[in-house]
Amino acid sequence: MKKSSLLVALLGVVIGLLIALIVQTAGKRQRMMRVSGNDWRKIELVLQSIDENYVDSVDHKKVSDAVAAAALSALDPHSAYMPPQILEESEADLTGNFDGIGIQFNVPNDTAVVIEVIPGGPSEKIGLQPGDRLLKVDSTNIAGVHFPQDSMVRRIKGVAGSKVLVTVQRGRETIPFEITRGKIPTYSVDAAFMVSDTTGYLRLSKFSRTTDAEFIKACAELAETGMRELIIDLRDNTGGYLDQACKLSNLFLPRKALVVYLEGRHRKREEFRADGRGPFQSLPVKILVNEGTASASEILAGALQDNGRATLVGRRTFGKGLVQEPFFFNDKSGMRITVARYYTPSGRCIQKPYSDEYEYEVLRRYDNGEMFHADSMHVEKGGILPDVFVPVDTTRAGQFYVACNRKATAMRFASAFFDAHRRELSEIDDYGRLLTYLDRAGLERQFLAFAKAKDGLAPKGDEWASDRQYMMTQVQALVGRYSKLGDKAYYHLFLQTDDVFKAAMAD
């Protein structure tokens, strides 16, 4: 009985202490902090409370970055906070140059293969060649170890004037190259060439600081070779600088024609009009668009469509009608805040509705049939509707074709083919000569043998009859890219099976 009474007494004391602690803590939690929905007082109080109460020391930069990112993400899908590294990469891509060694590469297996050595860049000057396999960057092995591609890029890039040791495999040789990094130009005109005696084709990948100069130069060269009509390919062009879209529009529009206007809560209506000095005001234009055509590329497409200066061919564009303004912090981070909506000359704001699954909206277009049927496109869904609709071609998606793309079989074959035919491919600088070479190279037989030997893949039944044209066009384009023509050959060859391009030529 005495032990029992003692236990009861002790239990009573413990419970009393716990109740006192809970009451004490509850009292603190019930302390009300006054906030308003019309100011940022709550954020200030949160950060202040962390400083005054958090159990461990606080990494202020980490918390500040998280708060900034969360605050901007709550506004719209395009306002964003950018840490220093992301901001630097974003700015470099759009300013038209970056610091590096001047190569483009693919990773067909688990080893990066040089696709192009940029003319005049550090790598060309020191002797790197297309087909070289990157083994090491300084002392870090990057081949055969599933090294992340973005990390690979960061190691190769660096401040102009700094040195990097890149070890490559060329045939059976292993060669170290000490390369001094430099300023590397990036181009927004991926390719420009004639597709008939009178029709020029120009593929534009972005709107950077150098886009207007590149565009004018490319068009002038096409005009010298007989261009009387121009096809501008804006598919998968995600945009860039607003002023560049306006400058390109100005090339085609008469004096005082409205290009675009902007308006926002803190931005009065601002109009951009053509000055009438554009050299291509009478040049017939067709623009290729798709669900990846966004932002500045939609401004150009909308300006020329609304002014009756271009026929748009393809599918409904992405639907980004918001304008972001950059702001910078002294710690080299920054942010982009949406400050206005832009409107095409006819008054269309083409911004698509926000949703919780905004980034997957394009995928839903497949589900609702829009990618296959023109009558499924609706203006209220955002974007710019083409004048000539071209559905997605599903006939090329045979099992063999899909399996080869999943394993990058064509890309790996092209790399292996170049290893065996480096000399002759490297000398080809004419498209006619390239076609003749590819026709005589026996690529089909070699590719099918490669796919079976390396990946255990072979077309079944009549599968090759449907897959052959698309598969071999891809193979030829990837092999052709290793010639001196580079991307010009790649895009030129791909147009052979491009339904959107064919529709533009037929219209």
Number of C-alpha atoms within 10 A of each C-alpha: 6 7 8 9 10 11 12 11 12 12 12 12 12 11 12 12 12 12 12 12 12 12 12 11 11 11 10 10 9 8 8 7 8 8 13 8 7 6 9 10 13 14 13 12 14 11 14 12 11 16 14 9 8 10 8 8 8 11 8 12 9 9 13 12 15 12 15 15 17 13 14 18 14 10 12 14 16 15 22 22 25 19 16 16 12 13 18 15 12 12 14 17 20 21 18 18 18 22 18 28 27 25 21 14 19 18 18 17 15 15 19 23 25 21 23 24 22 18 13 11 19 22 23 18 14 12 10 23 21 25 26 22 24 24 22 18 20 17 11 14 13 21 19 11 9 11 15 10 16 8 11 16 13 12 14 21 18 19 13 15 13 13 17 20 16 21 22 24 16 16 12 6 8 13 14 16 16 15 22 19 22 22 18 21 19 18 21 21 21 17 21 23 20 20 16 12 11 14 20 24 25 24 22 23 22 26 28 26 19 18 25 21 13 17 18 15 12 18 19 13 15 22 17 8 15 14 21 15 19 23 25 19 26 25 22 19 24 19 25 21 19 19 15 23 26 21 20 21 28 28 20 25 26 21 14 12 19 23 27 25 19 20 17 15 9 8 11 10 13 12 14 17 19 21 15 15 13 17 14 17 17 13 15 15 23 24 26 24 30 28 22 19 28 28 28 25 31 26 29 25 29 28 27 26 23 17 17 11 21 23 20 26 25 25 30 29 27 27 23 27 23 25 21 17 11 13 11 14 10 7 8 12 17 20 20 18 19 19 18 21 20 26 22 25 22 14 11 17 21 28 21 19 12 11 11 8 9 12 10 10 16 18 11 12 16 12 10 12 14 19 24 19 14 17 9 11 22 13 12 11 14 20 28 31 23 23 15 16 22 23 16 16 12 8 9 16 14 17 16 21 22 14 17 17 14 10 15 15 24 26 21 23 22 23 25 15 18 22 16 11 12 18 11 11 22 17 13 17 14 12 17 9 11 21 15 10 15 17 12 9 12 10 18 16 9 12 20 17 15 19 21 13 11 11 14 9 19 19 18 11 7 8 14 17 11 15 19 17 13 18 21 16 17 20 23 22 24 26 26 29 23 27 27 19 20 21 20 20 25 22 22 18 21 17 15 13 14 13 15 24 21 14 15 19 13 7 9
